[in-house]
Amino acid sequence: MNRNPVERWCAPVVRVFSLVAGYAVLAITLVIGLEILLRRLLGFSLQGADEYGGYMLATVTAVGAAYALLERGHTRIEILMERLPQSLRAVLNTVSAVFMAVMAVFLAWRATVAMLESVEYGSLSGTPLMTPLWMPQAVWVVGMVLFAAVASVTALHCLRLVFGEWRAINRWYGIRTLNEELDEVRADKRAPAAEGER
């Protein structure tokens, strides 16, 4: 079975962003833990851990949406889809991809508008740090644009396939089958064993 070209092109970029987002979550977790310890033991606060945690959460959510799209991890109604003919599934998967792209592009556009307004008005956070809001919003916009780009490429690929190779739509963009999930678990279990043999 050949590999999905959209995944082949987008996955390396999305994985880098996902790793950075994961390390950012780890870093903010450590900072919040340190904040709690300092406040309990010394009565001292690091100021801003919760503020920057919120900014980071927005960005991680956007990057996570792109990652989940590539991994076919977004929520779907399986009980209904399983009972439909393959051709109708392909059409519905295409419609789903198009709606996802429209929503993602809209969110990226609105995020960009919000950031540009923050730049224009010189908006600052309402906290003692008075963070210029365009800074965290710019990082958030990057995540939203990544999601919009992946969703748009996915939708365009589905539209290209729907009138010819529609079976590929279900294989690459449909609900993951139980066998696919089991194969992934088996591969994950084999990976440490293969590492140990080296």
C-alpha positions as CSV (number, residue, x, y, z in Angstrom):
1,M,0.0,0.0,0.0
2,N,1.5,3.4,-1.0
3,R,1.8,6.1,1.5
4,N,-0.4,9.2,1.6
5,P,1.5,12.0,-0.1
6,V,-0.1,14.7,2.1
7,E,1.2,12.9,5.2
8,R,4.6,12.4,3.6
9,W,4.9,16.1,2.8
10,C,3.3,17.6,6.0
11,A,4.2,15.1,8.7
12,P,7.9,16.2,9.1
13,V,6.9,19.8,9.6
14,V,4.0,19.0,11.9
15,R,6.1,16.6,14.0
16,V,8.7,19.3,14.6
17,F,6.0,21.8,15.7
18,S,4.5,19.1,17.9
19,L,7.8,18.3,19.5
20,V,8.4,22.0,20.2
21,A,4.9,22.2,21.6
22,G,5.4,19.2,23.8
23,Y,8.6,20.5,25.2
24,A,6.9,23.9,25.9
25,V,4.2,22.1,27.9
26,L,6.9,20.3,29.9
27,A,8.7,23.6,30.5
28,I,5.6,25.5,31.6
29,T,4.7,22.5,33.9
30,L,8.1,22.8,35.5
31,V,7.8,26.5,35.9
32,I,4.3,26.2,37.5
33,G,5.7,23.5,39.8
34,L,8.5,25.8,40.8
35,E,6.0,28.6,41.3
36,I,4.0,26.5,43.7
37,L,7.1,25.5,45.7
38,L,8.4,29.1,45.9
39,R,5.0,30.4,47.0
40,R,4.6,27.7,49.6
41,L,8.1,27.8,51.0
42,L,9.3,31.3,50.5
43,G,6.1,33.3,49.9
44,F,7.6,34.4,46.6
45,S,5.9,34.3,43.2
46,L,7.4,34.1,39.7
47,Q,4.7,36.3,38.2
48,G,3.3,35.2,34.9
49,A,3.4,31.4,35.0
50,D,-0.3,31.2,34.6
51,E,-0.4,34.0,32.0
52,Y,2.2,32.3,29.8
53,G,0.7,28.9,30.4
54,G,-2.6,30.2,28.9
55,Y,-0.8,31.6,25.9
56,M,1.0,28.4,25.4
57,L,-2.2,26.3,25.7
58,A,-3.7,28.2,22.8
59,T,-0.7,27.5,20.6
60,V,-0.4,23.9,21.7
61,T,-4.1,23.4,20.8
62,A,-3.6,24.8,17.3
63,V,-0.5,22.6,16.7
64,G,-2.3,19.6,18.2
65,A,-5.2,20.1,15.8
66,A,-2.8,19.8,12.8
67,Y,-1.2,16.7,14.3
68,A,-4.5,15.1,15.1
69,L,-5.7,15.8,11.5
70,L,-2.6,14.0,10.0
71,E,-3.1,11.1,12.5
72,R,-6.8,10.8,11.8
73,G,-7.4,11.5,15.4
74,H,-10.3,14.0,15.3
75,T,-13.7,12.7,16.6
76,R,-16.0,10.9,14.2
77,I,-19.2,9.1,14.4
78,E,-18.0,5.5,13.7
79,I,-21.3,3.7,14.3
80,L,-22.9,5.5,11.4
81,M,-19.9,5.5,9.0
82,E,-19.3,1.7,9.4
83,R,-22.8,1.0,7.9
84,L,-22.4,3.1,4.8
85,P,-21.1,2.0,1.4
86,Q,-17.5,2.7,0.7
87,S,-18.3,5.3,-2.0
88,L,-20.6,7.3,0.3
89,R,-18.0,7.1,3.0
90,A,-15.5,8.7,0.6
91,V,-17.9,11.5,-0.2
92,L,-18.6,12.1,3.5
93,N,-14.9,12.1,4.3
94,T,-14.3,14.6,1.5
95,V,-17.1,16.8,2.8
96,S,-15.7,16.5,6.3
97,A,-12.2,17.5,5.0
98,V,-13.6,20.5,3.2
99,F,-15.5,21.7,6.2
100,M,-12.5,21.2,8.4
101,A,-10.4,23.3,6.0
102,V,-13.0,26.1,5.9
103,M,-13.1,26.2,9.7
104,A,-9.3,26.1,10.0
105,V,-8.8,28.9,7.5
106,F,-11.5,31.0,9.2
107,L,-9.8,30.5,12.6
108,A,-6.4,31.3,11.2
109,W,-7.8,34.5,9.6
110,R,-9.5,35.6,12.8
111,A,-6.4,34.9,14.8
112,T,-4.4,37.0,12.4
113,V,-6.9,39.8,12.6
114,A,-6.7,39.7,16.4
115,M,-2.9,39.8,16.4
116,L,-2.9,42.7,13.9
117,E,-5.4,44.7,16.0
118,S,-3.2,44.1,19.1
119,V,-0.2,45.5,17.1
120,E,-2.3,48.5,15.9
121,Y,-3.7,49.4,19.3
122,G,-0.5,48.4,21.3
123,S,-2.6,46.1,23.4
124,L,-1.0,44.8,26.7
125,S,-2.1,42.0,28.9
126,G,-4.0,43.1,32.0
127,T,-1.4,41.5,34.3
128,P,1.6,43.0,36.2
129,L,3.9,41.8,33.3
130,M,1.9,43.9,30.8
131,T,2.9,41.6,28.0
132,P,2.4,43.1,24.5
133,L,-0.4,40.8,23.3
134,W,0.9,40.6,19.7
135,M,3.8,38.5,20.9
136,P,2.0,35.4,22.2
137,Q,-0.7,35.9,19.5
138,A,2.0,35.7,16.8
139,V,3.0,32.3,18.0
140,W,-0.6,31.3,18.2
141,V,-1.2,32.5,14.6
142,V,1.7,30.3,13.4
143,G,0.0,27.3,15.0
144,M,-3.4,28.2,13.4
145,V,-1.8,28.8,10.0
146,L,-0.1,25.4,10.3
147,F,-3.5,23.8,11.0
148,A,-5.2,25.7,8.2
149,A,-2.4,24.7,5.7
150,V,-2.6,21.0,6.6
151,A,-6.5,21.1,6.5
152,S,-6.5,22.9,3.2
153,V,-4.0,20.5,1.6
154,T,-6.0,17.5,2.9
155,A,-9.3,18.9,1.5
156,L,-7.7,19.6,-1.9
157,H,-6.3,16.1,-2.0
158,C,-9.7,14.6,-1.1
159,L,-11.3,16.7,-3.8
160,R,-8.8,15.5,-6.4
161,L,-9.3,11.8,-5.4
162,V,-13.1,11.8,-5.0
163,F,-13.8,11.4,-8.8
164,G,-11.2,8.8,-9.4
165,E,-9.3,7.1,-6.6
166,W,-12.0,7.5,-4.0
167,R,-11.0,4.3,-2.2
168,A,-7.8,6.1,-1.2
169,I,-9.9,8.8,0.6
170,N,-11.2,6.2,3.0
171,R,-7.8,4.6,3.5
172,W,-5.9,7.9,4.0
173,Y,-8.6,10.2,5.5
174,G,-11.3,7.9,6.9
175,I,-11.8,6.4,10.3
176,R,-8.9,4.3,11.4
177,T,-9.8,0.7,11.3
178,L,-9.2,-1.7,14.3
179,N,-6.5,-3.5,12.3
180,E,-4.7,-0.2,11.6
181,E,-4.7,0.6,15.3
182,L,-3.6,-2.9,16.3
183,D,-0.7,-2.7,13.7
184,E,0.4,0.6,15.2
185,V,0.4,-0.9,18.7
186,R,2.4,-3.9,17.5
187,A,4.9,-1.6,15.7
188,D,5.3,0.4,18.9
189,K,6.0,-2.8,20.9
190,R,8.5,-4.0,18.3
191,A,10.4,-0.7,18.2
192,P,12.1,-1.1,21.7
193,A,13.0,-4.7,20.9
194,A,14.6,-3.6,17.6
195,E,16.5,-0.8,19.5
196,G,17.8,-3.4,22.0
197,E,19.2,-5.6,19.2
198,R,21.4,-2.8,17.9
